[in-house]
């Protein structure tokens, strides 16, 4: 059997946000329908290592069953070296025989599918007229989210903030030629968030970068950066005030510091999670209930998202004779 190998550049060419958004919506609905199997990710964090490794297995049933496994290293110091903090690969296996079908660059898949899921959340939860975007962070996910959200809402402007103003200025300068709405660098998260009706937090922060008093009624928040039980981007008051949606309840309760820390402080409990995003897509739960409601989607990233993306790329590469096919 031949194994498909796809590089970062090849994946970026084969996977436009406009198509990945629909792939992610289908995958999340399939999870809700019970067509996907996914245990919690396993993380190994050696005490003397500069990073960690996580393994994320899953399975999709149906007429063409497939297994997927993402092995991803997270090295927080990589951005200072000009590298993505996420490094690894996504493996795709035939669900009938177990034969490996593909090895794909995990950095590219993670960057695109994470932002595409936030775009799905924005499409189903944000107000229809929302168009003033605040982006907190200037890394890989900030770049991806700007492009992905522009696919689902007619953005009027974007303001970006980072820990250092010069990073925000560089981001705005690099991104502005790609879009027809103004992109402005500002000197604080508060300056970006005030009056915004779409907010993305995509940072490596351990403590809140967003506070309730800065947030306009009716805003929608995509909280992306904090993915460990001990880290958070969202303050407890906002977690309690917002209507909370997650990619998966089990993952949020066990892994999302934004939820876990607020729950430990007694502000919220499991019932505060209104729905999984897939339940809203599948029509099993409602989304936004009023124009003034603050909606918050807590994204952790799921193995089923990697599997769905890898399956789409495998079929697309077959159709377009793309990638490198090797005997394995």
C-alpha positions in Angstrom: 0.0 0.0 0.0 1.2 3.5 -0.8 1.5 6.1 1.9 0.6 9.7 1.2 3.0 12.4 2.6 1.8 16.0 2.7 4.0 18.9 3.7 2.9 22.2 5.3 2.9 24.1 2.0 1.0 21.3 0.2 -1.7 21.3 3.0 -2.1 25.0 2.9 -2.7 24.8 -0.9 -5.2 21.9 -0.6 -7.2 23.2 2.4 -8.7 26.6 2.0 -10.6 27.9 5.0 -13.8 28.1 3.1 -13.8 24.3 2.6 -12.3 23.4 6.0 -15.1 25.3 7.8 -17.7 23.0 6.3 -15.5 19.9 7.0 -15.3 20.9 10.6 -19.0 21.5 10.9 -19.7 18.0 9.5 -17.2 16.4 11.9 -18.6 18.1 15.0 -22.1 17.0 14.0 -20.9 13.5 13.4 -19.4 13.4 16.9 -22.8 14.4 18.3 -24.5 11.6 16.2 -22.1 9.0 17.7 -20.2 8.4 14.5 -16.9 9.4 16.0 -15.0 7.7 18.9 -12.5 9.8 20.8 -10.8 9.2 24.2 -9.1 12.1 26.0 -5.7 13.1 24.8 -2.7 11.7 26.6 0.0 14.2 27.5 3.6 13.4 28.6 5.5 16.3 30.2 9.0 15.2 31.4 10.1 17.6 34.2 13.4 18.4 32.5 12.1 18.8 28.9 11.6 22.1 27.1 8.2 20.9 25.8 5.6 18.2 25.9 4.1 15.6 23.6 0.4 14.8 23.3 -1.1 11.8 21.5 -4.7 12.1 20.2 -6.3 9.0 18.7 -9.8 8.7 17.3 -12.0 6.7 14.9 -14.8 7.4 12.5 -17.3 4.7 11.5 -19.3 4.5 8.3 -18.9 3.1 4.8 -15.2 4.1 4.8 -14.1 3.7 8.4 -10.8 5.3 9.4 -8.5 5.6 12.4 -6.6 8.8 13.1 -3.7 9.7 15.4 -2.1 13.0 16.0 1.2 13.1 17.8 2.0 16.7 18.6 4.9 18.3 20.5 4.2 21.7 22.1 7.3 23.8 22.6 6.4 27.3 24.0 9.8 28.7 23.2 9.5 28.0 19.5 8.0 31.3 18.4 11.1 33.1 19.6 13.0 30.9 17.1 10.6 31.7 14.3 9.0 28.3 14.5 5.4 27.1 15.3 5.0 26.0 18.9 3.1 22.9 17.6 5.2 20.3 15.8 4.2 16.8 14.8 2.3 14.6 12.4 -1.2 13.3 11.8 -1.5 9.6 10.8 -4.5 8.2 8.9 -5.2 4.5 8.9 -7.6 2.3 6.9 -10.4 1.3 9.3 -10.8 -2.1 7.7 -7.2 -3.3 7.6 -5.3 -0.9 9.8 -2.9 -0.1 7.0 -1.5 3.4 7.2 -2.8 5.7 4.5 -1.2 9.1 5.1 1.3 11.1 7.2 0.5 14.8 7.2 2.1 17.9 8.7 0.4 18.5 12.0 1.4 22.2 12.3 -0.5 23.1 9.2 -3.5 21.0 10.1 -3.7 22.4 13.6 -3.4 26.0 12.4 -6.2 25.7 9.8 -8.7 23.4 11.5 -8.6 25.2 14.8 -9.4 28.5 13.2 -12.0 26.8 11.0 -13.8 25.4 14.1 -13.9 28.9 15.6 -15.4 30.1 12.3 -18.1 27.4 12.7 -18.8 28.7 16.2 -18.9 32.3 15.0 -21.2 31.3 12.1 -23.8 29.7 14.5 -23.4 31.8 17.6 -22.4 35.4 16.7 -24.9 38.0 15.8 -25.5 38.2 12.0 -24.3 41.8 11.9 -21.2 41.3 14.0 -18.1 42.7 12.2 -15.8 44.5 14.7 -13.1 42.0 15.5 -10.6 42.0 18.4 -7.6 39.6 18.1 -5.5 39.1 21.3 -2.3 37.4 20.2 -0.1 37.6 17.1 1.0 34.0 16.7 0.0 31.3 14.2 -3.6 31.1 15.4 -4.0 34.9 15.3 -3.1 34.8 11.6 -5.4 31.8 10.9 -8.4 33.2 12.8 -8.3 36.5 11.0 -8.6 34.7 7.7 -11.2 32.2 8.9 -13.5 34.6 10.5 -13.5 36.8 7.4 -15.1 33.8 5.7 -18.2 33.8 7.9 -18.8 37.5 8.8 -18.4 40.7 6.8 -15.7 42.2 9.0 -15.7 46.0 9.2 -12.4 46.3 11.1 -9.9 44.3 13.2 -7.9 45.5 16.1 -5.0 43.4 17.3 -3.1 43.5 20.6 -0.1 41.6 21.9 2.2 41.6 24.9 4.4 43.9 22.9 3.1 46.7 20.7 5.7 46.1 18.0 4.4 42.6 17.5 0.9 43.9 17.0 2.2 46.5 14.5 4.2 43.9 12.6 1.1 41.6 12.5 -1.1 44.5 11.2 1.5 45.4 8.5 1.8 41.9 7.3 -1.9 41.1 7.2 -3.4 44.4 5.9 -2.6 43.7 2.2 -4.6 40.5 2.3 -7.9 42.2 3.4 -10.1 45.1 2.4 -11.0 46.1 6.0 -8.7 48.1 8.3 -6.4 46.2 10.6 -5.1 48.3 13.5 -2.5 47.5 16.1 -3.4 48.8 19.6 -1.4 48.9 22.8 -3.6 46.8 25.1 -6.1 44.0 25.1 -8.6 46.4 26.6 -8.2 48.8 23.7 -8.8 45.9 21.2 -11.8 44.4 23.0 -13.9 47.5 23.9 -16.7 47.9 21.4 -15.8 44.7 19.6 -18.6 42.2 18.8 -16.2 39.4 17.8 -13.3 38.5 20.1 -10.5 35.9 19.6 -8.1 35.1 22.4 -5.2 33.2 21.0 -2.3 33.6 23.4 0.1 31.5 25.4 -0.9 33.3 28.6 -1.4 31.5 31.9 -3.6 34.2 33.4 -6.6 36.1 32.1 -6.1 38.5 29.2 -9.8 39.5 29.0 -12.1 41.0 31.6 -15.9 41.3 31.7 -15.9 45.1 32.0 -14.3 45.4 28.6 -16.8 43.3 26.8 -19.9 44.7 25.0 -23.2 43.0 25.4 -24.0 40.8 22.5 -20.3 40.0 21.8 -19.1 36.5 20.8 -15.8 35.2 22.1 -13.7 32.4 20.7 -11.3 31.4 23.5 -8.5 29.4 21.9 -5.2 29.7 23.6 -5.4 28.1 27.0 -5.5 24.3 26.7 -4.3 23.0 30.0 -6.1 22.7 33.4 -3.8 25.3 35.0 -3.9 28.0 32.4 -6.7 30.4 31.3 -7.3 33.5 29.2 -10.8 34.3 30.4 -11.5 35.8 33.8 -14.0 34.1 36.1 -16.6 36.9 35.9 -16.7 36.6 32.2 -17.0 32.8 32.4 -20.0 33.2 34.7 -21.6 35.9 32.7 -21.3 34.3 29.2 -23.4 31.5 27.7 -20.8 28.8 27.4 -20.4 26.4 24.4 -17.6 23.8 24.1 -16.3 21.4 21.5 -16.7 18.5 23.9 -18.0 18.4 27.5 -15.6 15.7 28.7 -12.6 17.6 27.4 -13.7 20.9 28.8 -14.4 19.5 32.3 -11.0 17.7 32.4 -8.7 20.0 30.4 -10.0 23.6 30.0 -8.4 25.8 32.7 -10.8 28.6 31.7 -13.6 26.4 33.0 -11.8 24.4 35.7 -10.4 27.5 37.5 -13.7 29.3 37.5 -15.4 26.2 38.7 -12.9 25.8 41.5 -13.7 29.3 42.6 -17.4 28.3 42.8 -18.6 30.6 40.0 -19.8 27.9 37.6 -20.5 24.2 37.4 -21.1 21.6 34.7 -24.6 22.8 34.0 -23.1 26.2 32.9 -22.1 24.5 29.7 -25.2 25.1 27.5 -24.2 22.8 24.7 -21.4 21.2 22.6 -21.0 23.0 19.3 -21.9 19.8 17.4 -25.2 19.7 19.2 -26.1 23.2 17.9 -25.1 22.2 14.4 -27.1 19.0 14.5 -30.2 20.9 15.8 -30.1 19.2 19.2 -29.5 22.4 21.1 -30.1 26.1 20.6 -27.4 28.7 20.2 -27.7 32.4 20.9 -31.0 33.3 22.5 -30.8 37.1 22.4 -29.0 40.1 20.8 -27.6 41.2 24.1 -26.3 37.7 25.2 -22.5 37.2 25.4 -21.6 33.8 23.8 -18.3 32.1 24.5 -16.9 29.1 22.6 -14.1 27.4 24.5 -12.0 25.6 22.0 -9.6 22.8 23.1 -9.1 21.1 19.7 -10.3 17.6 19.2 -8.7 14.5 17.5 -11.8 14.1 15.4 -11.1 17.5 13.8 -7.6 16.3 12.8 -9.1 13.0 11.5 -11.7 14.8 9.4 -9.2 17.2 8.0 -6.7 14.4 7.2 -9.5 12.4 5.5 -10.5 15.4 3.4 -6.9 16.0 2.4 -6.3 12.3 1.5 -9.2 12.3 -0.9 -8.3 15.7 -2.3 -4.7 14.6 -2.9 -5.9 11.5 -4.7 -8.2 13.6 -6.9 -5.5 16.1 -7.7 -2.5 13.8 -7.7 -0.9 15.9 -5.1 1.7 15.1 -2.4 4.3 12.4 -2.3 3.1 8.8 -2.5 5.7 6.2 -1.2 5.7 2.4 -0.8 5.4 1.6 2.9 
